[in-house]
Amino acid sequence: DPKSAFGGTSESGQNVFEMLDSFEKALSSGSLDGMDNVLDDIDQFSGGMSAERSDLGARYNRLELVNTRLSAQEET
């Protein structure tokens, strides 16, 4: 689900693009606390992205299995 991967919100209520914008602002202002907070949010999003990739990989594997079985049935 692309929305949950990229457009969902973190605990701070920001989506990943808003987090990157916040990180840019924190870098520009030199706010170490701001950078630390945004990095924590990005870490949380990274975990969510990993879960989405795992789900996508599992779906792809099931699709490949079905495709293999259908090909085997066509040969018989």
Secondary structure, 3 states (H helix, E strand, C coil): CHHHHHHCCCCCCCCHHHHHHHHHHHHHHCCHHHHHHHHHHHHHHHHHHHHHHHHHHHHHHHHHHHHHHHHHHHHC
